[in-house]
C-alpha cells in the first residue's frame, strides 16, 4: 500500500471510530450523561490495541459527543 493511501486509510478508520462513538453515546444518552455515567461506547477503548488510528478517533468521538449532547463544560474539558 502506498504511503498516501495508508494515511488516508488511517484517517478514514479514525473518522469511522469517532462516528460510532458519537452514535452509541447519543443513542444511549439517558445513561451516558449525569452524575453517574455509563457509556456503552467506552467498549471501543479496546481498539487502540488493534489500530493506532483508534486513538485520535476515540478522542474526537468523546469530545464531539460531549459537545453535541450538552455535557457540562467541566466534563468536556476534564472528562
Steps between C-alpha positions, in 0.01 A plus 500: 500500500641839409571754775219739395247218493613381843452847652158535339400155626606590855309829483188320378532242779530772763199685358289184502596422859413856604164475323419168667596641841275804453211289369517255793522782751202683349285187474562420866499866612276445806765282663802664338471832679430603857663461839562131428599437139478159338614527140453200278741668255787456745516140383680644195799586720646159418555608137841671550644153560406413140553824309676827587231689307264433791680741733407824320166347404404434861622844605294672230197281568503571873549872445223520239253297704559721804452815293196377304311347790535797731742375760616734771798716396721344767418155361595613150836639613604249766295193405 
